[in-house]
Amino acid sequence: MVDSERGPPLELWHTVIPDEPRAAAIDRMDWAEWLAAEEAVFATVRREVVEKLPGSARRDDNRYFEDSPVHPARFDRDWNRSYVLEPERAPRGAVVLLHGLTDSPYTLRHVAALYRDRGFAAIGLRMPAHGTVPAALTDTVWEDWAAATRLAMREARRRAGEGAPVHIVGFSNGGALALMHALAAVDDPALVAPEAIVLISPMVGTSAFARFAGLAGLPAFLPAFAKAAWLSRLPEFNPFKYTSFRVNAARQTHRLTQALQARICDHAEDGRIARLPPVLAFQSMVDFTVSTRAVVTALFAYLPENGSELVLFDRNRASHLGPLLRPAYDTLVDRIVPAAPRPWRFVLVTSAEGSAAAVARITDAGTTGERIVPLAASYPRDVFSLSHVALPFPVSDPLYGAAPEPPGAYGVELGTLGARGEVGVLIVSLDTLARMSWNPFHDEMMARIAALIPPAR
């Protein structure tokens, strides 16, 4: 409890809690009403945080300082807000995109553009309590996020029209919400059922600490221990993601994954899971945030032969850092992926023998033979693995990519940082800078998603 009180004082963005609609209200809303409620939330943030910042908080590294280069309102589009990307012609389908915990709709904008360019209306949903201030995560519950997902799927059906395909894409925590919705739609014909599910770093399982996060935050109910409600309090330098982290956020994610795993098991026991649409999942073998094992054992182990596919991104086995890497990852694939034949296609993106060049080792559903397909991309020499956060972003992403395009678009280029110096100087930890933030195999991932989208007739 004493440790929780160390560190910088709480700032406005740690204490101002915007009034967001809750699940029951969201279920009564249409898309226009959702956007109006969202506008009111952002007005609260501007009035109670941006316009009331003390002088000590008016710094370039603070996204809530309106003259900061990372202040979202400065950009052509504030990707913290819900959006719709419209195709040039009448949409022939629609897709709903669900971002992750502490993230914003920015995360899946490249996938949204892919769908838009192929004739789909792409709906990027801002989850309740996200995109505004980290204090918003104080009392939100995952049921609010599920209600927002239902709302976005209703809007997707309205825009696509009856009979047109509707897809759902989820990153991290959004992946859990996508699965929960699809499983619920198996049972409830009133819900909009997706025809395909795309999961990127899906949060099927989380770390054990989240289970106790609610207990860890109990001292926060006492005014003297308000800081205990935070797992971390860092400068808010990222325009489209919180860097401070509420205990309640971890607790809600754990509640969600527990509910998801129970629902998967229930549907598997009586065969209802056979009515689930195909699942295309992308997962880094090395992932500090979600359990790679759970993606296999708590999801794919139960899937029927319905065209599903799991793509695992291996660590770089040609890395010059080889002797410094934990040997447990050398055999992880063999330990968590069941032997063929499997009812789903398995793709391992890995290093070619003795080379940094990448290949896809593909085993089709129901077969034991493996075919090896060379890929155009290679592992960069200084990259030993991907990461949980890297998968949705290409090398050209303006915020997270190593070759931002256009440069300087969002005030900071997090993917280009290769800092060297003494510890204790930077406002962020070296762990944060070292974490891979873009995907060298993004084109491969996008091509596999594109193959799911029905061609124009």
Summary of the structure (lengths in Angstrom):
residues: 457
radius of gyration: 21.6
end to end distance: 62.4
largest distance: 65.0
contacts: 1522
relative contact order: 0.11
helix: 39%
strand: 14%
